[in-house]
Amino acid sequence: MLMDVITNPGPLKDIVLYDQEKHVSSAVWDGQERGALRCHEHTSKLSEWKLNSKQIELVDRAGFGYLRRIPAISLDNPLISSLVERWRRETNTFHFTVGEMTVTLEDIALLLGLAIDGKPVIGFTYTSCSSVCERYLGRGPDSHYASGGMVKLSWLKENFSSCPEDASFEEVERRTRAYLLYLVGSTIFSTTTGNKVPVMYLPLFEDFDDAGTFAWGAAALAFLYRALGNASVKSQSTICGCLTLLQCWSYYHLNVGRPKLNREPVHDHFPFVLRWKGKQNGPTANRDVVFYRKALDALKPSDVEWLPYEHMDGRYIPEHIRNSLQLGRSRTMLVSFDKAERHLPDRCLKQFGLVQGIPEDVPKWVRKSRGVDGGFDLSTKMDTELNEWMLRWDNIVPDDVLGVDEADYMRWYLGITRKVVGRPISLSSEFQRTITNVRDILELAENFPTHDLDHERRNMMERIISLAQDSLRDQVGVTPTESQLQIEHGKRMRGKERVRRKGMGKRRKGIDPMEDYGGSEDESQFGPVLGVDQLHLPLTHHGNSVYDGTHMYDPVTKVDDMELCDEIPQFPEAQDMNKIDGSSLDDANKSFEVGTSNAMTGEESLGELPESYDVKREDRESKVEDNDAAKENSDVSGEENVNRELDMGENVAESSSLGRRGENSVVA
């Protein structure tokens, strides 16, 4: 079984996971780590809003009374990142070793207390903020607080976070609308811009009672599905949406990364996310993406809670929530303005206590770009999706659905899924084992007596020796002695030339796949994927998937924003060592430094280069920036390094160390 996984981790048939080549698991298998995703959820300052009793009543009427009570919960970025590696946008489910699972409408209703039945969350879009903010908030933001149809969260908090006691009822309503916009923009509809929210939600808060008739939970789930799908593409480095929901869903369903509470959990809290509030304890050291990936690759049935809510006291669930829970089994379309995502509970029937059958095939569908900056009513552009949502109660998976034997299901499932994400044996270990075996073959062949062999067999043995020698030379690049000399020389050169780099270096500017609301100076940049063991290992080359400058909704052609860095630096042949000048030697050392540092740390590398990129020109420009930064910051060590750099001379190419992006959550 292990050898089968090493040879082919799946899928054996691409009838379901047809988009495997673009998925992050393909990059991980090829030794290309992107590190933990940057998780965008901006809940840290929600507690700074001071609502009076009138505002709280309006928030309850609008359907957000329970969401308001959920405190900021610390996000486990590596755990979320490892879950994303298991998410498949072809089915909108996680593909675990035990079968498919997903966040359902039932989960979002019980965990967040949001309505999952009602009108779809859709309406008009806006190209600017001023007019809509003046109408619903009584004032508009200055130009530096707005970008296209989005407004900064900080502007909302600075101007509306407290309500005077003597405020008119109209002013109370305005400040409550501002709070609701901040609430949804920092939780269920958080974007990767880091600190902005689209103003298109404001008209839905005009009448608070009418706002309570929308299916906000279904919209939040559609938004999260889209965010997970975008983040599962190997070129991405960020994720947004309601990540508190995702993390707490994992806590309830999987015994992986689940924290220990300092107190016994209280089961009568609603919504159920509140079980995980407060201080938590337990080991957290060394729990990086690789740690969680290995845990999920080794997930056993005993580690899964298929029915985590069955022991909860139903008396604490609001009646309107309890009456709609059956929609958790609805095979329907979820809508959130321009985003429409399939809800496929028939693939995860164990989460409802039913026997899992072999599900229907999921037809390929294109996540079309409808342009939320167009200033029109999106409901006129999504007739098919809205009609499917209107039939949600007619598409409930029945209790007596035909199931199959567990062994038959797993036999089918293992043929269409990705069995593991990480390699059971690391690339470096496989490489070392291969090199050792080739050397043993070479030694046996060289010592094999050939005097009794005929001419043909003697030629075959010579051919074996030649192939083994070529393989060792091609992999290692130079003889052991020369390799050691080159590495030692590279260390000395790097020690003299290392210059502290400010920021993350130059990167090609890309458009955020979750940013559909106009340009922003805060648009997220997509990080690269660099190869672990770049020094020797020939990795599979992937086709370039280039973002076309519009939107990233097409799962087949319009998601990858950047190509992976698949080029493998090669050392010169042994016989060419005398021709190595300082520049080429340093280039080799820099390649070695990048490959080994990424292999050791597993951290995200920064800055991806197009094929035609001029590396030396980038280094020269970066050096100028670094010199300026060193002067501005009066960094003593940086200045010393720069001075040494200037004294080196033109015959030595500059070496630059890559900055590392942190893995902490980005908050407003």
C-alpha positions as semicolon CSV with decimal commas, in nm:
position;residue;x (nm);y (nm);z (nm)
1;M;0,000;0,000;0,000
2;L;0,282;0,239;0,093
3;M;0,462;0,177;-0,234
4;D;0,139;0,243;-0,426
5;V;0,101;0,578;-0,250
6;I;0,463;0,669;-0,318
7;T;0,420;0,587;-0,685
8;N;0,082;0,755;-0,731
9;P;-0,094;0,947;-0,451
10;G;-0,401;0,980;-0,673
11;P;-0,644;1,040;-0,811
12;L;-0,619;0,722;-1,017
13;K;-0,915;0,845;-1,223
14;D;-0,973;1,214;-1,294
15;I;-1,350;1,182;-1,323
16;V;-1,400;1,388;-1,005
17;L;-1,078;1,574;-0,923
18;Y;-1,016;1,695;-1,276
19;D;-0,824;2,004;-1,162
20;Q;-0,546;1,821;-0,977
21;E;-0,255;1,986;-1,159
22;K;-0,350;2,330;-1,027
23;H;-0,414;2,210;-0,673
24;V;-0,168;2,288;-0,396
25;S;-0,126;1,916;-0,321
26;S;0,053;1,873;-0,655
27;A;0,306;2,138;-0,556
28;V;0,356;1,986;-0,211
29;W;0,416;1,644;-0,364
30;D;0,682;1,794;-0,588
31;G;0,858;1,938;-0,283
32;Q;0,733;2,293;-0,324
33;E;0,617;2,440;0,005
34;R;0,426;2,766;0,033
35;G;0,413;2,774;0,413
36;A;0,112;2,880;0,616
37;L;-0,147;3,098;0,449
38;R;-0,208;3,453;0,560
39;C;-0,548;3,439;0,726
40;H;-0,762;3,750;0,685
41;E;-1,025;3,787;0,951
42;H;-1,055;4,122;1,123
43;T;-1,237;4,053;1,450
44;S;-0,982;4,193;1,695
45;K;-1,142;4,539;1,720
46;L;-1,508;4,440;1,721
47;S;-1,514;4,470;2,099
48;E;-1,431;4,841;2,070
49;W;-1,780;4,912;1,937
50;K;-2,010;5,033;2,214
51;L;-2,372;4,956;2,135
52;N;-2,661;5,087;2,341
53;S;-2,979;4,891;2,405
54;K;-3,159;5,039;2,104
55;Q;-2,876;4,936;1,872
56;I;-2,864;4,584;2,015
57;E;-3,235;4,546;1,948
58;L;-3,188;4,655;1,587
59;V;-2,896;4,413;1,542
60;D;-3,114;4,129;1,673
61;R;-3,397;4,221;1,436
62;A;-3,153;4,222;1,143
63;G;-3,055;3,860;1,220
64;F;-2,708;3,915;1,368
65;G;-2,778;3,889;1,741
66;Y;-2,583;3,568;1,783
67;L;-2,296;3,663;1,553
68;R;-2,252;3,980;1,761
69;R;-2,186;3,770;2,074
70;I;-1,902;3,567;1,924
71;P;-1,567;3,700;2,051
72;A;-1,243;3,707;1,857
73;I;-1,093;3,358;1,858
74;S;-0,723;3,317;1,789
75;L;-0,669;3,157;1,451
76;D;-0,439;2,859;1,401
77;N;-0,296;2,949;1,061
78;P;-0,108;2,619;1,007
79;L;-0,421;2,417;1,089
80;I;-0,631;2,623;0,849
81;S;-0,361;2,593;0,583
82;S;-0,349;2,214;0,614
83;L;-0,728;2,196;0,585
84;V;-0,708;2,402;0,267
85;E;-0,468;2,143;0,123
86;R;-0,750;1,891;0,159
87;W;-1,024;2,113;0,012
88;R;-1,137;2,039;-0,343
89;R;-1,328;2,305;-0,533
90;E;-1,452;2,043;-0,781
91;T;-1,682;1,903;-0,506
92;N;-1,673;2,177;-0,238
93;T;-1,567;1,914;0,013
94;F;-1,260;1,810;0,210
95;H;-1,105;1,487;0,082
96;F;-0,978;1,308;0,392
97;T;-0,848;0,953;0,422
98;V;-1,184;0,843;0,570
99;G;-1,400;0,998;0,299
100;E;-1,540;1,337;0,205
101;M;-1,656;1,593;0,461
102;T;-1,766;1,954;0,434
103;V;-1,902;2,255;0,621
104;T;-2,279;2,233;0,568
105;L;-2,569;2,471;0,616
106;E;-2,643;2,284;0,939
107;D;-2,293;2,359;1,066
108;I;-2,315;2,731;0,997
109;A;-2,659;2,757;1,160
110;L;-2,546;2,583;1,479
111;L;-2,198;2,731;1,502
112;L;-2,278;3,094;1,415
113;G;-2,653;3,121;1,476
114;L;-2,714;3,271;1,131
115;A;-3,029;3,209;0,929
116;I;-2,988;2,949;0,652
117;D;-3,337;2,989;0,511
118;G;-3,472;3,300;0,348
119;K;-3,408;3,538;0,063
120;P;-3,074;3,516;-0,119
121;V;-2,818;3,781;-0,028
122;I;-2,791;3,969;-0,356
123;G;-2,861;4,317;-0,486
124;F;-2,706;4,621;-0,648
125;T;-2,335;4,683;-0,677
126;Y;-2,162;5,019;-0,661
127;T;-1,864;5,180;-0,831
128;S;-1,812;5,437;-0,554
129;C;-1,886;5,472;-0,184
130;S;-1,991;5,834;-0,140
131;S;-2,354;5,827;-0,251
132;V;-2,453;5,500;-0,082
133;C;-2,275;5,591;0,245
134;E;-2,438;5,935;0,253
135;R;-2,780;5,779;0,201
136;Y;-2,757;5,505;0,464
137;L;-2,495;5,643;0,706
138;G;-2,552;6,017;0,675
139;R;-2,197;6,089;0,559
140;G;-1,941;5,961;0,313
141;P;-1,572;5,875;0,350
142;D;-1,285;6,087;0,223
143;S;-1,110;5,960;-0,086
144;H;-0,825;5,798;0,110
145;Y;-1,078;5,591;0,308
146;A;-1,251;5,453;-0,001
147;S;-1,149;5,247;-0,301
148;G;-1,398;5,177;-0,574
149;G;-1,704;5,025;-0,410
150;M;-1,524;4,953;-0,083
151;V;-1,473;5,150;0,236
152;K;-1,209;5,103;0,503
153;L;-1,316;4,935;0,824
154;S;-1,113;5,189;1,019
155;W;-1,331;5,473;0,886
156;L;-1,645;5,299;1,009
157;K;-1,500;5,244;1,355
158;E;-1,359;5,595;1,389
159;N;-1,688;5,762;1,298
160;F;-1,964;5,529;1,421
161;S;-1,833;5,304;1,702
162;S;-2,020;5,491;1,976
163;C;-2,367;5,641;1,982
164;P;-2,453;5,952;2,188
165;E;-2,724;5,903;2,450
166;D;-2,929;6,188;2,306
167;A;-2,896;6,072;1,944
168;S;-3,209;6,079;1,731
169;F;-3,360;5,749;1,623
170;E;-3,244;5,818;1,268
171;E;-2,887;5,859;1,393
172;V;-2,918;5,539;1,598
173;E;-3,021;5,353;1,283
174;R;-2,731;5,499;1,084
175;R;-2,474;5,400;1,344
176;T;-2,627;5,053;1,368
177;R;-2,600;5,009;0,991
178;A;-2,235;5,111;1,013
179;Y;-2,183;4,848;1,284
180;L;-2,352;4,578;1,077
181;L;-2,136;4,664;0,777
182;Y;-1,826;4,645;0,998
183;L;-1,948;4,317;1,151
184;V;-2,003;4,133;0,823
185;G;-1,691;4,288;0,667
186;S;-1,470;4,165;0,948
187;T;-1,622;3,817;0,987
188;I;-1,839;3,634;0,735
189;F;-1,748;3,852;0,434
190;S;-1,390;3,946;0,520
191;T;-1,177;4,002;0,211
192;T;-0,807;3,969;0,145
193;T;-0,770;4,346;0,113
194;G;-0,698;4,340;0,484
195;N;-0,916;4,632;0,594
196;K;-1,201;4,703;0,351
197;V;-1,562;4,601;0,308
198;P;-1,791;4,646;0,005
199;V;-2,071;4,898;0,062
200;M;-2,309;4,686;-0,147
201;Y;-2,439;4,527;0,177
202;L;-2,563;4,862;0,315
203;P;-2,895;4,875;0,123
204;L;-2,986;4,536;0,271
205;F;-2,972;4,700;0,616
206;E;-3,208;4,984;0,526
207;D;-3,501;4,807;0,694
208;F;-3,382;4,602;0,991
209;D;-3,683;4,371;0,994
210;D;-3,642;4,303;0,623
211;A;-3,269;4,237;0,679
212;G;-3,373;3,955;0,912
213;T;-3,543;3,772;0,624
214;F;-3,221;3,709;0,430
215;A;-3,032;3,377;0,442
216;W;-2,713;3,529;0,578
217;G;-2,577;3,190;0,680
218;A;-2,611;3,052;0,327
219;A;-2,436;3,360;0,189
220;A;-2,154;3,325;0,442
221;L;-2,108;2,962;0,341
222;A;-2,098;3,051;-0,029
223;F;-1,831;3,312;0,049
224;L;-1,627;3,060;0,252
225;Y;-1,653;2,795;-0,021
226;R;-1,520;3,043;-0,276
227;A;-1,237;3,148;-0,044
228;L;-1,137;2,785;0,021
229;G;-1,142;2,708;-0,350
230;N;-0,920;3,005;-0,435
231;A;-0,678;2,927;-0,153
232;S;-0,647;2,563;-0,263
233;V;-0,479;2,672;-0,587
234;K;-0,105;2,631;-0,555
235;S;-0,021;2,989;-0,656
236;Q;-0,216;3,148;-0,369
237;S;-0,083;3,261;-0,032
238;T;-0,388;3,413;0,142
239;I;-0,735;3,311;0,254
240;C;-1,034;3,508;0,377
241;G;-1,396;3,443;0,473
242;C;-1,523;3,328;0,812
243;L;-1,217;3,139;0,930
244;T;-1,348;3,120;1,286
245;L;-1,627;2,903;1,147
246;L;-1,380;2,682;0,960
247;Q;-1,149;2,637;1,258
248;C;-1,428;2,560;1,505
249;W;-1,586;2,320;1,256
250;S;-1,255;2,134;1,256
251;Y;-1,242;2,134;1,637
252;Y;-1,585;1,971;1,651
253;H;-1,530;1,714;1,375
254;L;-1,160;1,624;1,382
255;N;-0,930;1,526;1,665
256;V;-0,646;1,719;1,503
257;G;-0,521;2,040;1,661
258;R;-0,817;2,045;1,898
259;P;-0,724;2,258;2,201
260;K;-0,777;2,168;2,562
261;L;-0,992;2,416;2,749
262;N;-0,901;2,544;3,093
263;R;-1,255;2,465;3,200
264;E;-1,510;2,200;3,120
265;P;-1,709;2,292;2,809
266;V;-2,058;2,420;2,879
267;H;-2,301;2,257;2,637
268;D;-2,585;2,507;2,681
269;H;-2,407;2,788;2,500
270;F;-2,549;2,900;2,169
271;P;-2,414;2,947;1,913
272;F;-2,189;2,646;1,953
273;V;-1,873;2,835;1,854
274;L;-1,878;2,971;2,208
275;R;-1,751;2,637;2,339
276;W;-1,406;2,736;2,214
277;K;-1,391;3,087;2,354
278;G;-1,164;3,174;2,645
279;K;-0,812;3,068;2,719
280;Q;-0,691;2,739;2,586
281;N;-0,396;2,525;2,677
282;G;-0,210;2,238;2,523
283;P;0,109;2,194;2,321
284;T;0,150;2,444;2,039
285;A;0,524;2,427;1,970
286;N;0,630;2,278;1,637
287;R;0,274;2,264;1,512
288;D;0,340;2,394;1,165
289;V;0,172;2,306;0,837
290;V;0,381;1,990;0,799
291;F;0,276;1,872;1,146
292;Y;-0,095;1,907;1,068
293;R;-0,049;1,768;0,717
294;K;0,100;1,449;0,855
295;A;-0,183;1,424;1,108
296;L;-0,446;1,456;0,836
297;D;-0,261;1,211;0,609
298;A;-0,274;0,960;0,895
299;L;-0,634;1,040;0,996
300;K;-0,818;0,734;1,131
301;P;-1,195;0,678;1,162
302;S;-1,157;0,707;1,538
303;D;-1,026;1,063;1,493
304;V;-1,350;1,178;1,328
305;E;-1,669;1,297;1,497
306;W;-1,936;1,259;1,231
307;L;-2,218;1,379;1,460
308;P;-2,061;1,624;1,704
309;Y;-2,385;1,805;1,790
310;E;-2,602;1,505;1,877
311;H;-2,540;1,546;2,251
312;M;-2,611;1,919;2,251
313;D;-2,923;2,030;2,432
314;G;-3,165;2,130;2,159
315;R;-3,363;2,353;2,396
316;Y;-3,103;2,625;2,358
317;I;-3,129;2,630;1,979
318;P;-3,367;2,907;1,862
319;E;-3,685;2,776;1,704
320;H;-3,629;2,941;1,365
321;I;-3,284;2,781;1,350
322;R;-3,408;2,439;1,460
323;N;-3,689;2,441;1,203
324;S;-3,444;2,505;0,918
325;L;-3,174;2,250;1,005
326;Q;-3,307;2,004;0,750
327;L;-3,167;2,236;0,482
328;G;-2,829;2,102;0,582
329;R;-2,916;1,807;0,354
330;S;-3,032;2,025;0,063
331;R;-2,848;1,979;-0,265
332;T;-2,872;2,340;-0,379
333;M;-2,688;2,651;-0,492
334;L;-2,561;2,901;-0,236
335;V;-2,561;3,267;-0,340
336;S;-2,372;3,566;-0,206
337;F;-2,393;3,855;-0,454
338;D;-2,157;3,757;-0,738
339;K;-2,056;3,426;-0,579
340;A;-2,256;3,110;-0,641
341;E;-2,134;2,777;-0,500
342;R;-2,279;2,426;-0,494
343;H;-2,388;2,274;-0,164
344;L;-2,344;1,896;-0,199
345;P;-2,436;1,718;0,126
346;D;-2,506;1,393;-0,063
347;R;-2,127;1,344;-0,066
348;C;-2,107;1,364;0,315
349;L;-2,412;1,173;0,441
350;K;-2,229;1,036;0,746
351;Q;-2,244;1,389;0,886
352;F;-2,623;1,339;0,906
353;G;-2,617;0,986;1,049
354;L;-2,696;0,826;0,711
355;V;-2,518;0,552;0,518
356;Q;-2,292;0,696;0,252
357;G;-2,357;0,586;-0,103
358;I;-2,153;0,654;-0,413
359;P;-2,259;1,010;-0,497
360;E;-2,366;1,144;-0,831
361;D;-2,106;1,287;-1,062
362;V;-2,054;1,661;-1,024
363;P;-2,075;1,833;-1,360
364;K;-1,795;2,076;-1,432
365;W;-1,910;2,431;-1,390
366;V;-1,738;2,759;-1,450
367;R;-1,737;3,012;-1,170
368;K;-1,821;3,302;-1,394
369;S;-1,710;3,658;-1,338
370;R;-2,009;3,886;-1,316
371;G;-1,828;4,202;-1,209
372;V;-1,948;4,353;-0,882
373;D;-1,822;4,697;-0,980
374;G;-2,070;4,736;-1,263
375;G;-2,330;4,937;-1,077
376;F;-2,620;4,704;-1,163
377;D;-2,853;4,452;-1,001
378;L;-2,679;4,115;-0,993
379;S;-3,007;3,930;-0,950
380;T;-3,072;3,989;-1,323
381;K;-2,747;3,807;-1,408
382;M;-2,794;3,491;-1,198
383;D;-3,134;3,352;-1,289
384;T;-3,022;2,989;-1,297
385;E;-2,849;3,000;-0,959
386;L;-3,135;3,188;-0,792
387;N;-3,393;2,943;-0,927
388;E;-3,196;2,654;-0,782
389;W;-3,190;2,826;-0,443
390;M;-3,566;2,880;-0,463
391;L;-3,607;2,501;-0,496
392;R;-3,389;2,426;-0,193
393;W;-3,671;2,256;0,003
394;D;-3,746;2,029;-0,291
395;N;-3,392;1,892;-0,307
396;I;-3,348;1,750;0,043
397;V;-3,154;1,422;0,045
398;P;-3,407;1,166;0,180
399;D;-3,353;0,958;0,492
400;D;-3,385;0,635;0,296
401;V;-3,120;0,721;0,041
402;L;-2,959;0,408;-0,099
403;G;-2,624;0,344;0,063
404;V;-2,353;0,092;-0,011
405;D;-2,123;-0,123;0,193
406;E;-1,838;0,071;0,352
407;A;-1,578;-0,142;0,174
408;D;-1,741;-0,079;-0,164
409;Y;-1,755;0,295;-0,098
410;M;-1,390;0,315;0,008
411;R;-1,286;0,111;-0,294
412;W;-1,458;0,366;-0,518
413;Y;-1,336;0,663;-0,312
414;L;-0,969;0,562;-0,313
415;G;-0,981;0,554;-0,691
416;I;-1,106;0,911;-0,733
417;T;-0,942;1,094;-0,443
418;R;-0,598;1,225;-0,351
419;K;-0,487;0,972;-0,089
420;V;-0,218;1,179;0,079
421;V;-0,082;1,533;0,047
422;G;0,266;1,492;0,192
423;R;0,511;1,229;0,078
424;P;0,541;0,929;0,315
425;I;0,913;0,945;0,240
426;S;1,063;1,288;0,187
427;L;1,215;1,385;-0,144
428;S;1,553;1,429;0,019
429;S;1,536;1,078;0,167
430;E;1,431;0,931;-0,167
431;F;1,713;1,117;-0,335
432;Q;1,973;0,993;-0,089
433;R;1,843;0,638;-0,119
434;T;1,857;0,654;-0,497
435;I;2,209;0,794;-0,497
436;T;2,323;0,525;-0,253
437;N;2,173;0,251;-0,469
438;V;2,333;0,389;-0,786
439;R;2,670;0,401;-0,614
440;D;2,629;0,040;-0,502
441;I;2,539;-0,059;-0,857
442;L;2,844;0,124;-0,988
443;E;3,072;-0,046;-0,736
444;L;2,934;-0,390;-0,818
445;A;2,965;-0,327;-1,190
446;E;3,322;-0,198;-1,165
447;N;3,428;-0,501;-0,956
448;F;3,244;-0,756;-1,168
449;P;3,488;-0,988;-1,347
450;T;3,456;-0,941;-1,721
451;H;3,742;-1,157;-1,856
452;D;3,505;-1,453;-1,910
453;L;3,239;-1,243;-2,080
454;D;3,194;-1,228;-2,451
455;H;3,222;-0,899;-2,636
456;E;2,849;-0,820;-2,627
457;R;2,812;-0,877;-2,253
458;R;3,132;-0,684;-2,183
459;N;2,988;-0,388;-2,373
460;M;2,666;-0,418;-2,171
461;M;2,862;-0,404;-1,846
462;E;3,057;-0,104;-1,967
463;R;2,728;0,058;-2,060
464;I;2,594;-0,001;-1,705
465;I;2,907;0,158;-1,559
466;S;2,878;0,455;-1,792
467;L;2,510;0,511;-1,710
468;A;2,575;0,492;-1,336
469;Q;2,861;0,740;-1,364
470;D;2,651;0,976;-1,574
471;S;2,362;0,954;-1,327
472;L;2,582;1,041;-1,035
473;R;2,749;1,323;-1,222
474;D;2,417;1,467;-1,347
475;Q;2,264;1,463;-1,000
476;V;2,555;1,589;-0,799
477;G;2,697;1,820;-1,061
478;V;3,063;1,797;-0,948
479;T;3,289;1,545;-0,783
480;P;3,262;1,525;-0,403
481;T;3,588;1,705;-0,347
482;E;3,501;1,987;-0,583
483;S;3,150;2,010;-0,437
484;Q;3,286;2,054;-0,087
485;L;3,528;2,319;-0,207
486;Q;3,251;2,503;-0,390
487;I;3,014;2,501;-0,091
488;E;3,283;2,619;0,147
489;H;3,378;2,896;-0,093
490;G;3,012;2,990;-0,124
491;K;2,979;3,021;0,254
492;R;3,271;3,261;0,266
493;M;3,131;3,467;-0,020
494;R;2,786;3,486;0,137
495;G;2,937;3,592;0,467
496;K;3,104;3,886;0,294
497;E;2,823;3,981;0,063
498;R;2,503;3,926;0,263
499;V;2,294;4,242;0,264
500;R;1,987;4,282;0,477
501;R;1,685;4,308;0,252
502;K;1,395;4,528;0,349
503;G;1,046;4,391;0,299
504;M;0,979;4,109;0,060
505;G;1,165;4,226;-0,250
506;K;1,008;4,299;-0,583
507;R;0,712;4,091;-0,679
508;R;0,488;4,103;-0,973
509;K;0,164;4,278;-0,878
510;G;-0,141;4,053;-0,912
511;I;-0,514;4,090;-0,859
512;D;-0,664;3,923;-0,557
513;P;-0,904;3,641;-0,648
514;M;-1,139;3,744;-0,370
515;E;-1,109;4,114;-0,451
516;D;-1,387;4,198;-0,692
517;Y;-1,468;4,545;-0,575
518;G;-1,220;4,772;-0,744
519;G;-0,852;4,843;-0,722
520;S;-0,683;4,880;-0,388
521;E;-0,342;4,969;-0,269
522;D;-0,390;4,697;-0,012
523;E;-0,452;4,420;-0,262
524;S;-0,293;4,097;-0,153
525;Q;0,012;3,971;-0,340
526;F;0,044;3,606;-0,411
527;G;0,350;3,440;-0,272
528;P;0,566;3,195;-0,461
529;V;0,625;2,829;-0,423
530;L;0,991;2,728;-0,412
531;G;1,122;2,377;-0,434
532;V;1,256;2,196;-0,133
533;D;1,573;2,017;-0,245
534;Q;1,608;2,245;-0,545
535;L;1,980;2,172;-0,557
536;H;1,963;1,823;-0,704
537;L;1,609;1,702;-0,756
538;P;1,450;1,718;-1,100
539;L;1,090;1,816;-1,029
540;T;0,796;1,774;-1,261
541;H;0,741;2,086;-1,465
542;H;0,392;2,225;-1,452
543;G;0,220;2,428;-1,717
544;N;0,199;2,800;-1,660
545;S;-0,139;2,923;-1,544
546;V;-0,153;3,297;-1,583
547;Y;-0,422;3,520;-1,440
548;D;-0,587;3,702;-1,726
549;G;-0,644;4,034;-1,549
550;T;-1,020;4,002;-1,499
551;H;-1,139;3,767;-1,226
552;M;-1,039;3,433;-1,085
553;Y;-1,354;3,227;-1,105
554;D;-1,283;2,981;-1,383
555;P;-1,157;2,665;-1,210
556;V;-0,994;2,544;-1,527
557;T;-0,822;2,847;-1,675
558;K;-0,855;3,155;-1,454
559;V;-0,719;3,088;-1,109
560;D;-0,343;3,054;-1,110
561;D;-0,193;3,400;-1,092
562;M;0,165;3,295;-1,114
563;E;0,359;2,999;-1,234
564;L;0,550;2,784;-0,989
565;C;0,922;2,823;-0,968
566;D;1,009;2,491;-1,125
567;E;1,347;2,585;-1,267
568;I;1,624;2,383;-1,109
569;P;1,959;2,550;-1,059
570;Q;2,240;2,334;-1,191
571;F;2,603;2,329;-1,092
572;P;2,855;2,322;-1,377
573;E;3,010;2,001;-1,491
574;A;3,323;1,888;-1,312
575;Q;3,544;1,946;-1,612
576;D;3,422;2,309;-1,631
577;M;3,521;2,407;-1,278
578;N;3,816;2,606;-1,402
579;K;3,581;2,825;-1,602
580;I;3,376;2,935;-1,304
581;D;3,403;3,305;-1,236
582;G;3,286;3,483;-0,926
583;S;2,945;3,568;-1,068
584;S;2,840;3,222;-1,176
585;L;2,979;3,068;-0,859
586;D;2,784;3,310;-0,649
587;D;2,467;3,240;-0,849
588;A;2,507;2,872;-0,769
589;N;2,560;2,950;-0,402
590;K;2,252;3,168;-0,395
591;S;2,049;2,886;-0,547
592;F;2,186;2,647;-0,288
593;E;2,104;2,893;-0,009
594;V;1,744;2,939;-0,123
595;G;1,682;2,567;-0,170
596;T;1,831;2,459;0,162
597;S;1,683;2,738;0,370
598;N;1,334;2,658;0,245
599;A;1,387;2,287;0,303
600;M;1,494;2,354;0,663
601;T;1,230;2,604;0,764
602;G;0,930;2,526;0,545
603;E;0,848;2,896;0,558
604;E;0,684;3,087;0,277
605;S;0,916;3,221;0,017
606;L;0,844;3,561;-0,122
607;G;0,842;3,702;-0,470
608;E;0,786;3,502;-0,784
609;L;0,963;3,592;-1,105
610;P;0,836;3,571;-1,462
611;E;1,039;3,377;-1,713
612;S;1,191;3,685;-1,871
613;Y;1,291;3,840;-1,543
614;D;1,640;3,990;-1,525
615;V;1,785;3,861;-1,197
616;K;2,099;4,075;-1,202
617;R;1,898;4,388;-1,275
618;E;1,667;4,306;-0,985
619;D;1,964;4,259;-0,757
620;R;2,109;4,595;-0,861
621;E;1,779;4,772;-0,800
622;S;1,729;4,590;-0,470
623;K;2,074;4,695;-0,361
624;V;1,985;5,059;-0,414
625;E;1,666;5,015;-0,212
626;D;1,852;4,836;0,064
627;N;2,114;5,111;0,084
628;D;1,840;5,372;0,116
629;A;1,661;5,166;0,381
630;A;1,982;5,121;0,576
631;K;2,046;5,495;0,577
632;E;1,692;5,580;0,683
633;N;1,682;5,330;0,967
634;S;2,041;5,385;1,083
635;D;2,085;5,012;1,096
636;V;2,445;4,960;1,203
637;S;2,482;4,603;1,089
638;G;2,306;4,679;0,763
639;E;2,539;4,973;0,694
640;E;2,845;4,761;0,764
641;N;2,725;4,496;0,523
642;V;2,648;4,754;0,256
643;N;2,994;4,912;0,296
644;R;3,153;4,572;0,258
645;E;2,936;4,517;-0,047
646;L;3,057;4,837;-0,210
647;D;3,418;4,735;-0,148
648;M;3,381;4,399;-0,318
649;G;3,427;4,505;-0,681
650;E;3,234;4,436;-0,998
651;N;3,358;4,080;-1,052
652;V;3,139;3,940;-0,775
653;A;2,761;3,924;-0,821
654;E;2,546;4,050;-0,540
655;S;2,378;3,784;-0,328
656;S;2,052;3,865;-0,162
657;S;1,865;3,688;0,108
658;L;1,495;3,645;0,064
659;G;1,264;3,805;0,316
660;R;1,020;3,587;0,492
661;R;0,658;3,661;0,532
662;G;0,508;3,608;0,876
663;E;0,228;3,360;0,930
664;N;0,026;3,563;1,172
665;S;-0,330;3,664;1,110
666;V;-0,380;4,003;0,947
667;V;-0,617;4,220;1,141
668;A;-0,774;4,555;1,066
